[in-house]
């Protein structure tokens, strides 16, 4: 399943047209989980928050697609594509993949920002001089 595939295009169209509210209800708590979880130093705790976030976003994605198809089917004179059963199943089995990619990248970015390499508090930068001997004298103190 890749973008450009009619199944994926229809799936995303239904999600953004009819099921966006349920998707947002899963997306916001998932991002909050990732934001809170990336603040912990323990990798196990960060991994648990990442897992919970992925499940929340996956659930929102699936509920949005399910709700979208049910709304699309309840419209007057719906097309035959509205009754496709494979799209909801594809969202159930493959919906974790976009959740993992998006939240994994967000998680890695937040960890890099929060726990990136930091200088110890006692570190002093050498003075900006052009003299090599003055710089050596500063480091010998």
GIZIVEN-V642255 format. One record per pair of residues at least 12 apart in sequence whose C-alpha atoms are under 10 Angstrom apart, sorted by the first residue. I is the first residue (numbers start at 1). J is the second residue. D is the distance in whole Angstrom. If there is no record, write none. Layout:
i->I j->J d->D
i->I j->J d->D
//
This chain:
i->1 j->90 d->9
i->1 j->94 d->9
i->7 j->81 d->10
i->7 j->84 d->10
i->7 j->86 d->9
i->7 j->87 d->7
i->7 j->90 d->9
i->8 j->87 d->8
i->8 j->90 d->9
i->8 j->91 d->9
i->10 j->81 d->9
i->10 j->82 d->9
i->10 j->87 d->8
i->11 j->65 d->7
i->11 j->68 d->9
i->11 j->69 d->9
i->11 j->86 d->10
i->11 j->87 d->6
i->11 j->88 d->8
i->11 j->90 d->9
i->11 j->91 d->8
i->12 j->61 d->10
i->12 j->64 d->10
i->12 j->65 d->8
i->12 j->68 d->10
i->12 j->87 d->10
i->12 j->91 d->10
i->13 j->65 d->9
i->13 j->68 d->9
i->14 j->64 d->8
i->14 j->65 d->6
i->14 j->66 d->9
i->14 j->67 d->9
i->14 j->68 d->5
i->14 j->69 d->7
i->14 j->70 d->10
i->14 j->71 d->9
i->14 j->72 d->8
i->14 j->82 d->9
i->14 j->87 d->10
i->15 j->61 d->8
i->15 j->62 d->9
i->15 j->63 d->9
i->15 j->64 d->6
i->15 j->65 d->5
i->15 j->66 d->8
i->15 j->67 d->8
i->15 j->68 d->6
i->15 j->69 d->8
i->16 j->64 d->8
i->16 j->65 d->9
i->16 j->68 d->8
i->17 j->64 d->10
i->17 j->65 d->10
i->17 j->68 d->7
i->17 j->69 d->10
i->17 j->71 d->10
i->17 j->72 d->9
i->18 j->64 d->8
i->18 j->65 d->8
i->18 j->66 d->10
i->18 j->67 d->7
i->18 j->68 d->4
i->18 j->69 d->8
i->18 j->70 d->9
i->18 j->71 d->7
i->18 j->72 d->7
i->19 j->60 d->9
i->19 j->61 d->8
i->19 j->62 d->9
i->19 j->63 d->8
i->19 j->64 d->4
i->19 j->65 d->6
i->19 j->66 d->8
i->19 j->67 d->6
i->19 j->68 d->4
i->19 j->69 d->8
i->19 j->70 d->9
i->19 j->71 d->8
i->19 j->72 d->10
i->20 j->60 d->9
i->20 j->61 d->9
i->20 j->63 d->9
i->20 j->64 d->6
i->20 j->65 d->8
i->20 j->67 d->9
i->20 j->68 d->8
i->21 j->60 d->9
i->21 j->61 d->10
i->21 j->63 d->9
i->21 j->64 d->7
i->21 j->67 d->9
i->21 j->68 d->10
i->22 j->57 d->10
i->22 j->59 d->9
i->22 j->60 d->6
i->22 j->61 d->7
i->22 j->62 d->9
i->22 j->63 d->6
i->22 j->64 d->5
i->22 j->65 d->8
i->22 j->66 d->9
i->22 j->67 d->8
i->22 j->68 d->9
i->23 j->56 d->10
i->23 j->57 d->7
i->23 j->58 d->9
i->23 j->59 d->8
i->23 j->60 d->4
i->23 j->61 d->5
i->23 j->62 d->8
i->23 j->63 d->7
i->23 j->64 d->5
i->23 j->65 d->8
i->23 j->67 d->10
i->24 j->57 d->9
i->24 j->60 d->7
i->24 j->61 d->8
i->24 j->64 d->8
i->25 j->56 d->9
i->25 j->57 d->8
i->25 j->59 d->9
i->25 j->60 d->6
i->25 j->61 d->9
i->25 j->63 d->9
i->25 j->64 d->9
i->26 j->53 d->9
i->26 j->54 d->9
i->26 j->55 d->9
i->26 j->56 d->5
i->26 j->57 d->5
i->26 j->58 d->7
i->26 j->59 d->6
i->26 j->60 d->4
i->26 j->61 d->7
i->26 j->62 d->9
i->26 j->63 d->9
i->26 j->64 d->9
i->27 j->53 d->8
i->27 j->54 d->9
i->27 j->56 d->7
i->27 j->57 d->5
i->27 j->58 d->8
i->27 j->59 d->9
i->27 j->60 d->7
i->27 j->61 d->8
i->27 j->99 d->9
i->27 j->103 d->10
i->28 j->53 d->9
i->28 j->56 d->9
i->28 j->57 d->8
i->28 j->60 d->9
i->29 j->52 d->10
i->29 j->53 d->7
i->29 j->56 d->7
i->29 j->57 d->8
i->29 j->60 d->10
i->30 j->49 d->9
i->30 j->50 d->8
i->30 j->51 d->9
i->30 j->52 d->7
i->30 j->53 d->4
i->30 j->54 d->7
i->30 j->55 d->8
i->30 j->56 d->5
i->30 j->57 d->6
i->30 j->58 d->9
i->30 j->59 d->10
i->30 j->60 d->9
i->30 j->99 d->9
i->30 j->103 d->8
i->31 j->50 d->9
i->31 j->53 d->7
i->31 j->54 d->9
i->31 j->56 d->9
i->31 j->57 d->8
i->31 j->102 d->10
i->31 j->103 d->7
i->31 j->106 d->8
i->31 j->107 d->9
i->32 j->49 d->9
i->32 j->53 d->8
i->33 j->46 d->9
i->33 j->48 d->9
i->33 j->49 d->6
i->33 j->50 d->7
i->33 j->51 d->9
i->33 j->52 d->7
i->33 j->53 d->6
i->33 j->54 d->9
i->33 j->56 d->9
i->33 j->103 d->10
i->33 j->107 d->10
i->34 j->46 d->8
i->34 j->47 d->9
i->34 j->48 d->10
i->34 j->49 d->6
i->34 j->50 d->6
i->34 j->51 d->9
i->34 j->52 d->9
i->34 j->53 d->6
i->34 j->54 d->9
i->34 j->103 d->7
i->34 j->104 d->9
i->34 j->106 d->7
i->34 j->107 d->6
i->34 j->108 d->10
i->34 j->110 d->8
i->34 j->111 d->10
i->35 j->49 d->9
i->35 j->50 d->9
i->35 j->53 d->10
i->35 j->103 d->10
i->35 j->106 d->8
i->35 j->107 d->7
i->35 j->110 d->7
i->35 j->111 d->9
i->36 j->49 d->8
i->36 j->50 d->10
i->36 j->107 d->10
i->36 j->110 d->10
i->37 j->49 d->5
i->37 j->50 d->7
i->37 j->52 d->10
i->37 j->53 d->9
i->37 j->107 d->8
i->37 j->110 d->9
i->37 j->111 d->9
i->38 j->50 d->8
i->38 j->106 d->9
i->38 j->107 d->6
i->38 j->108 d->8
i->38 j->109 d->9
i->38 j->110 d->6
i->38 j->111 d->6
i->38 j->112 d->9
i->38 j->113 d->10
i->38 j->114 d->8
i->38 j->115 d->9
i->39 j->110 d->8
i->39 j->111 d->7
i->39 j->113 d->10
i->39 j->114 d->7
i->39 j->115 d->8
i->40 j->111 d->9
i->40 j->114 d->9
i->40 j->115 d->9
i->41 j->111 d->9
i->41 j->114 d->10
i->41 j->115 d->8
i->46 j->107 d->9
i->46 j->111 d->9
i->47 j->107 d->10
i->49 j->107 d->10
i->50 j->100 d->9
i->50 j->103 d->7
i->50 j->104 d->8
i->50 j->106 d->10
i->50 j->107 d->7
i->51 j->100 d->9
i->51 j->103 d->9
i->51 j->104 d->10
i->53 j->99 d->8
i->53 j->100 d->9
i->53 j->103 d->7
i->53 j->104 d->10
i->54 j->95 d->10
i->54 j->96 d->7
i->54 j->97 d->9
i->54 j->98 d->9
i->54 j->99 d->5
i->54 j->100 d->6
i->54 j->101 d->9
i->54 j->102 d->9
i->54 j->103 d->7
i->54 j->104 d->9
i->55 j->95 d->10
i->55 j->96 d->7
i->55 j->99 d->8
i->55 j->100 d->9
i->56 j->96 d->10
i->56 j->99 d->9
i->57 j->95 d->9
i->57 j->96 d->8
i->57 j->98 d->9
i->57 j->99 d->6
i->57 j->100 d->9
i->57 j->102 d->10
i->57 j->103 d->9
i->58 j->91 d->9
i->58 j->92 d->8
i->58 j->93 d->10
i->58 j->94 d->9
i->58 j->95 d->6
i->58 j->96 d->5
i->58 j->97 d->9
i->58 j->98 d->8
i->58 j->99 d->6
i->58 j->100 d->9
i->59 j->91 d->10
i->59 j->92 d->9
i->59 j->95 d->8
i->59 j->96 d->9
i->59 j->99 d->10
i->60 j->95 d->10
i->60 j->99 d->10
i->61 j->91 d->7
i->61 j->92 d->9
i->61 j->95 d->7
i->61 j->96 d->9
i->61 j->98 d->9
i->61 j->99 d->9
i->62 j->88 d->7
i->62 j->89 d->9
i->62 j->90 d->9
i->62 j->91 d->6
i->62 j->92 d->6
i->62 j->93 d->9
i->62 j->94 d->10
i->62 j->95 d->7
i->62 j->96 d->9
i->63 j->88 d->9
i->63 j->91 d->9
i->63 j->92 d->9
i->64 j->88 d->10
i->64 j->91 d->10
i->65 j->87 d->8
i->65 j->88 d->7
i->65 j->89 d->10
i->65 j->90 d->10
i->65 j->91 d->7
i->65 j->92 d->9
i->65 j->95 d->10
i->66 j->87 d->9
i->66 j->88 d->6
i->66 j->89 d->9
i->66 j->91 d->9
i->66 j->92 d->9
i->67 j->88 d->10
i->68 j->82 d->9
i->68 j->88 d->10
i->69 j->81 d->10
i->69 j->82 d->6
i->69 j->83 d->8
i->69 j->84 d->9
i->69 j->85 d->9
i->69 j->87 d->9
i->69 j->88 d->8
i->70 j->82 d->8
i->70 j->83 d->9
i->124 j->139 d->10
i->125 j->138 d->10
i->125 j->139 d->10
i->126 j->138 d->7
i->126 j->139 d->8
//
